[in-house]
Amino acid sequence: MTPDLPAALRTALDRALEGVPRKGLAERAARTSEAYRAGRPSSGVIREAEDALAYALTRLPATYAACARAFAEAAARAPGFAPSRLLDAGAGTGAASWAAMAAWPGLASLTWLDASPPFLELAVRLAADGPPALRAAEARRADLTAAGPWPRADLVVASYALAEIAPDRQISTINELWAACEGVLALVEPGTPAGYARILAAREALIAGGAAILAPCPHEAACPLTGQDWCHFNVRLPRSRDHRLAKGGEVPFEDERFSYLIAARPGIAAGPPRPRVLAPPRTGKPGIALKLCGLDGRVEVRLVGRRDKAAYALARRLDWGDVL
C-alpha cells in the first residue's frame, strides 16, 4: 500500500482548507504539537473546527501512512481475512478508516468512536466524497474509558488513541476493544519509547486474553528488546506545500516513526511467522547485516554475505520492518 493519501481524501482536505488563513492554522498546529509533547491529551487543545482542521493538515497524512503500513502487514499475514465491519476507536479525523478501506475494500459498515465533536464533524466532512462505506459511517461521541460494550466488529482499530487515555485506564480500554473484536485488533502508536511501552502492555494483556499476535512479532514470547532499544518502524510520506508551511519545514517529505500491534482471534487463519527486520539494514564490504526478531523470541544480527549471490540479492530488497 502506498503511504500517499487517497485522491478523494486529498481533495476533501484541500477543499476544507479553502479560504482558511494558513497563519492561523500554523499557530493552532503549533499549540497542539506543544500539548502532545507535554503529554496533554487532545481534548485540551482541539476545541473548535479550526483546531481539528489544523491537526488534520499536520497529522492526518502521517497517521494515514502509519496505519496503511500496519494494515498492509495485517493483510499479508492473514490474506484470507476479509472484514465487513470496522470499529474505529478514537477515530479522530478518520485517517485510520481511510487506510483500512484501502487495505480491505470489502468493508461495508463503519463505526467511529471519539470524544471530540470537532474531530467527528471533520471526519464526516472529509468522508463526504469517499467510498460509500465511509460516507455512511456512524459517528458516535464516546469516551473510550467508559465501560462499553462497544459495537462488535470484524476489524477493530485504535490508532494514536492510547496516548489520550490515562495510564491506569489503558488496559481496561484494550480489554473492552478486544471484547468487541471478532477478528483482528490493530493498534498503532507513536514510535517513541512511551508509545512502544503502551503497545507492549497491550500485547501482554491481549496474549493473556487468548489473542494470537500476527505482527510485528514473529513469536508470543516476551519482547527481547531491552534498555534503550524499542520496537518501532518508519514510513516516509510526501509533504504538501501547506503541510510544509504549517510545520515550518522545507523538506518535501516526512518520516513517521510508529509502533504497532496486530492481534487476532484464534479462528483467523494466518501464514507461518517469519523473522522481522528491526532496523535499517547495514551494507558493508562483507555483505548486509540484518537485525532480526526471530521465531525463538531472540534478537540476532545475521550477515548475508556478498558471495551468496542469491541470498544477497534477496537481502538487498529488504527494508526496515520487512519479514525475512
Phi, psi and omega per residue, in radians:
M1 nan 2.416 3.109
T2 -1.339 2.551 3.087
P3 -1.383 -0.130 -3.132
D4 -1.204 2.536 3.082
L5 -1.097 2.490 3.016
P6 -1.007 2.605 -3.077
A7 -0.996 -0.708 -3.110
A8 -1.141 -0.650 3.132
L9 -1.261 -0.711 3.095
R10 -1.071 -0.746 3.130
T11 -1.127 -0.744 -3.139
A12 -1.116 -0.694 3.127
L13 -1.178 -0.728 3.104
D14 -1.077 -0.688 3.142
R15 -1.157 -0.688 3.130
A16 -1.157 -0.463 -3.113
L17 -1.478 -0.179 -3.081
E18 -1.057 2.253 3.086
G19 1.340 0.032 -3.127
V20 -1.645 2.165 -3.129
P21 -1.030 2.206 -3.073
R22 -1.221 -0.531 3.139
K23 -1.089 -0.772 3.133
G24 -1.105 -0.697 3.110
L25 -1.121 -0.712 3.138
A26 -1.088 -0.696 3.133
E27 -1.165 -0.723 3.105
R28 -1.140 -0.714 3.133
A29 -1.109 -0.671 3.127
A30 -1.127 -0.702 3.119
R31 -1.137 -0.684 3.121
T32 -1.139 -0.771 3.126
S33 -1.086 -0.707 3.126
E34 -1.103 -0.706 3.134
A35 -1.132 -0.748 -3.138
Y36 -1.130 -0.730 3.129
R37 -1.107 -0.514 3.124
A38 -1.463 -0.025 3.113
G39 1.448 0.265 3.121
R40 -1.576 2.502 -3.126
P41 -1.257 2.880 -3.085
S42 -1.177 -0.396 -3.092
S43 -1.032 -0.429 -3.137
G44 -1.423 -0.261 -3.072
V45 -2.172 -0.423 3.107
I46 -1.620 1.534 -3.035
R47 -1.979 -0.405 -3.078
E48 -2.274 2.934 3.139
A49 -1.018 -0.660 -3.124
E50 -1.186 -0.541 3.081
D51 -1.138 -0.785 3.122
A52 -1.119 -0.664 3.128
L53 -1.170 -0.693 3.093
A54 -1.106 -0.705 3.094
Y55 -1.104 -0.772 -3.133
A56 -1.069 -0.712 -3.129
L57 -1.064 -0.730 -3.027
T58 -1.661 -0.436 -3.027
R59 -2.070 -0.430 -3.106
L60 -1.000 -0.796 -3.122
P61 -1.042 -0.719 -3.122
A62 -1.229 -0.680 3.097
T63 -1.084 -0.780 3.110
Y64 -1.055 -0.801 -3.079
A65 -1.100 -0.768 3.132
A66 -1.126 -0.754 3.125
C67 -1.140 -0.700 3.126
A68 -1.040 -0.730 3.133
R69 -1.152 -0.774 -3.133
A70 -1.143 -0.735 -3.113
F71 -1.210 -0.575 3.075
A72 -1.084 -0.663 3.090
E73 -1.157 -0.694 3.111
A74 -1.097 -0.774 -3.137
A75 -1.145 -0.622 3.124
A76 -1.208 -0.666 -3.124
R77 -1.307 -0.549 -3.126
A78 -2.246 1.262 -3.032
P79 -1.116 -0.365 3.122
G80 -1.523 -0.092 -3.119
F81 -1.299 2.117 -3.091
A82 -2.326 1.397 -3.067
P83 -1.211 2.602 3.041
S84 -2.003 -0.330 -3.104
R85 -2.125 2.283 3.133
L86 -2.098 2.314 2.953
L87 -1.970 1.981 -3.132
D88 -1.794 1.793 -3.046
A89 -1.617 2.171 -3.011
G90 1.255 0.832 -2.931
A91 -1.118 -0.496 -3.128
G92 1.026 -2.167 -3.116
T93 -1.451 -0.018 -3.140
G94 1.537 0.171 -3.075
A95 -1.015 -0.753 -3.116
A96 -1.121 -0.616 3.124
S97 -1.159 -0.688 3.069
W98 -1.077 -0.748 3.131
A99 -1.147 -0.656 3.112
A100 -1.144 -0.681 3.106
M101 -1.110 -0.615 3.118
A102 -1.198 -0.628 -3.130
A103 -1.386 -0.639 -3.085
W104 -2.290 1.421 -3.069
P105 -1.073 -0.272 -3.132
G106 -1.352 -0.049 3.104
L107 -1.025 2.268 -3.065
A108 -2.098 -0.373 -3.078
S109 -2.315 2.118 -3.099
L110 -2.133 2.405 3.022
T111 -2.203 2.254 3.098
W112 -1.860 2.304 3.021
L113 -2.025 2.224 3.048
D114 -2.822 2.571 -3.132
A115 -1.492 -0.136 -3.024
S116 -1.797 1.954 3.059
P117 -1.019 -0.737 3.117
P118 -1.048 -0.664 3.107
F119 -1.147 -0.846 -3.109
L120 -1.083 -0.718 3.131
E121 -1.102 -0.704 3.121
L122 -1.216 -0.681 3.115
A123 -1.030 -0.754 3.105
V124 -1.111 -0.723 -3.123
R125 -1.126 -0.753 -3.119
L126 -1.219 -0.499 -3.097
A127 -1.434 -0.085 -3.016
A128 -1.029 -0.552 3.140
D129 -1.889 0.261 -3.119
G130 -1.518 -2.977 3.082
P131 -1.023 2.730 -3.082
P132 -0.921 -0.697 -3.114
A133 -1.126 -0.638 3.096
L134 -1.219 -0.723 3.141
R135 -1.088 -0.538 -3.085
A136 -1.697 0.164 -3.092
A137 -1.011 2.463 3.076
E138 -1.570 2.034 -3.122
A139 -1.696 2.040 -3.121
R140 -2.014 2.244 2.994
R141 -1.358 2.063 -3.036
A142 -2.681 2.502 3.036
D143 -1.607 2.058 -3.072
L144 -1.118 -0.359 -3.141
T145 -1.454 -0.136 3.071
A146 -1.203 2.612 3.134
A147 -1.280 1.871 -3.130
G148 -0.629 -2.403 -0.033
P149 -1.312 2.632 3.113
W150 -1.633 2.817 3.126
P151 -1.008 2.390 -3.135
R152 -1.326 2.559 -3.086
A153 -2.667 2.699 3.064
D154 -1.195 -0.664 -3.108
L155 -2.147 2.143 3.080
V156 -2.053 2.287 -3.066
V157 -2.226 2.395 2.973
A158 -2.377 1.830 -3.096
S159 -1.968 2.206 3.139
Y160 0.929 0.632 -3.073
A161 -1.912 -0.553 -3.079
L162 -1.124 -0.549 3.131
A163 -1.113 -0.349 -3.137
E164 -1.426 -0.147 -2.989
I165 -1.895 2.412 3.106
A166 -0.984 2.446 -3.069
P167 -0.913 -0.650 -3.087
D168 -1.335 -0.057 3.117
R169 -1.971 -0.064 -3.029
Q170 -1.174 -0.787 -3.089
I171 -1.187 -0.690 3.095
S172 -1.107 -0.607 3.087
T173 -1.154 -0.770 3.092
I174 -1.035 -0.746 3.139
N175 -1.097 -0.657 3.105
E176 -1.173 -0.706 3.124
L177 -1.168 -0.674 3.105
W178 -1.141 -0.644 3.102
A179 -1.110 -0.544 3.127
A180 -1.422 -0.231 -3.025
C181 -1.534 2.211 3.085
E182 -1.899 0.040 -3.139
G183 -2.535 -1.461 -3.062
V184 -2.197 2.387 3.030
L185 -1.980 2.184 -3.131
A186 -2.046 2.189 3.107
L187 -2.051 2.338 3.090
V188 -2.301 2.306 -3.125
E189 -2.396 2.869 3.067
P190 -0.999 2.548 -3.110
G191 -1.451 0.909 3.114
T192 -1.937 2.878 3.058
P193 -0.956 -0.694 3.136
A194 -1.185 -0.709 3.115
G195 -1.096 -0.752 3.139
Y196 -1.214 -0.572 3.089
A197 -1.048 -0.671 3.097
R198 -1.168 -0.730 3.104
I199 -1.095 -0.747 -3.105
L200 -1.120 -0.737 3.109
A201 -1.121 -0.701 3.103
A202 -1.126 -0.701 3.130
R203 -1.023 -0.808 -3.134
E204 -1.090 -0.740 -3.132
A205 -1.163 -0.693 -3.107
L206 -1.216 -0.713 3.086
I207 -1.074 -0.731 3.095
A208 -1.094 -0.487 -3.142
G209 -1.544 0.132 3.069
G210 1.658 0.172 -3.123
A211 -1.340 2.599 2.952
A212 -1.718 2.302 -3.127
I213 -1.556 2.072 -3.132
L214 -1.595 -0.668 -3.097
A215 -2.841 2.706 -0.008
P216 -1.411 -0.204 -3.026
C217 -1.234 2.359 3.031
P218 -1.593 0.238 -3.103
H219 -2.698 3.023 3.097
E220 -2.102 0.323 3.037
A221 -1.345 3.072 3.095
A222 -1.064 2.558 3.120
C223 -1.075 2.259 -3.096
P224 -1.434 -0.129 -3.101
L225 -1.371 2.400 -3.093
T226 -2.405 2.991 3.051
G227 1.106 -2.225 -3.082
Q228 -1.540 0.141 -3.121
D229 -1.753 2.465 3.092
W230 -2.612 2.741 -3.045
C231 -1.466 1.987 3.072
H232 -2.700 2.893 -3.053
F233 -2.397 3.125 -3.037
N234 -2.428 2.472 2.996
V235 -2.329 2.343 3.131
R236 -1.746 2.303 -3.107
L237 -2.339 2.663 3.133
P238 -1.294 2.645 3.071
R239 -1.895 2.362 3.034
S240 -1.360 2.918 3.101
R241 -1.066 -0.764 3.125
D242 -1.100 -0.659 3.119
H243 -1.101 -0.767 3.132
R244 -1.104 -0.717 3.136
L245 -1.143 -0.736 -3.107
A246 -1.131 -0.590 -3.098
K247 -1.749 0.036 3.109
G248 1.137 0.584 -3.120
G249 -2.032 2.777 3.128
E250 -1.950 -0.398 -3.087
V251 -1.161 2.331 -3.053
P252 -1.387 0.137 3.100
F253 -2.441 2.899 3.134
E254 -2.368 2.449 3.057
D255 -1.801 2.056 3.125
E256 -1.785 2.049 3.066
R257 -1.591 2.326 -3.092
F258 -2.570 2.718 2.976
S259 -2.047 2.621 -3.100
Y260 -2.653 2.918 3.106
L261 -2.611 2.322 3.047
I262 -2.050 2.020 3.140
A263 -2.052 2.586 -3.064
A264 -2.392 2.659 2.974
R265 -1.156 2.599 -3.082
P266 -0.972 -0.450 -3.110
G267 -1.334 -0.150 -3.139
I268 -1.386 2.087 -3.120
A269 -1.292 2.285 -3.135
A270 -2.323 2.634 3.083
G271 -1.247 2.948 -3.140
P272 -1.119 2.450 3.123
P273 -1.190 2.686 3.105
R274 -2.394 2.656 3.123
P275 -0.978 2.533 -3.106
R276 -1.999 2.472 3.124
V277 -1.357 2.094 -3.015
L278 -1.691 -0.065 -3.089
A279 -2.727 2.854 3.082
P280 -0.997 2.256 3.103
P281 -1.022 2.502 3.133
R282 -1.886 2.115 -3.127
T283 -1.767 2.241 3.101
G284 -2.418 -3.050 -3.120
K285 -1.059 -0.742 -3.119
P286 -1.196 -0.527 -3.089
G287 2.777 -2.663 -3.099
I288 -1.959 2.198 3.117
A289 -1.678 2.194 -3.123
L290 -2.023 2.166 3.029
K291 -1.526 2.046 -2.986
L292 -2.116 2.478 2.900
C293 -1.646 2.041 -2.971
G294 -1.631 2.982 -3.134
L295 -1.154 -0.396 -3.120
D296 -1.544 0.113 3.108
G297 1.425 0.282 3.117
R298 -2.071 2.753 3.068
V299 -1.722 2.345 3.078
E300 -2.387 2.708 3.004
V301 -1.875 2.002 -3.071
R302 -1.864 2.242 3.122
L303 -1.693 2.131 3.059
V304 -1.772 1.872 -3.030
G305 -1.287 2.645 3.124
R306 -1.113 -0.480 -3.093
R307 -1.209 -0.450 3.075
D308 -1.516 1.468 -2.928
K309 -1.063 -0.713 -3.112
A310 -1.161 -0.826 -3.140
A311 -1.165 -0.657 -3.133
Y312 -1.127 -0.701 3.125
A313 -1.087 -0.667 3.088
L314 -1.207 -0.741 -3.106
A315 -1.108 -0.569 -3.138
R316 -1.110 -0.428 -3.117
R317 -1.556 -0.110 -3.119
L318 -1.435 2.555 3.113
D319 -2.301 2.977 3.104
W320 -0.969 2.173 3.131
G321 1.715 -0.247 3.140
D322 -1.298 2.865 3.018
V323 -1.729 2.658 -3.072
L324 -1.365 nan nan
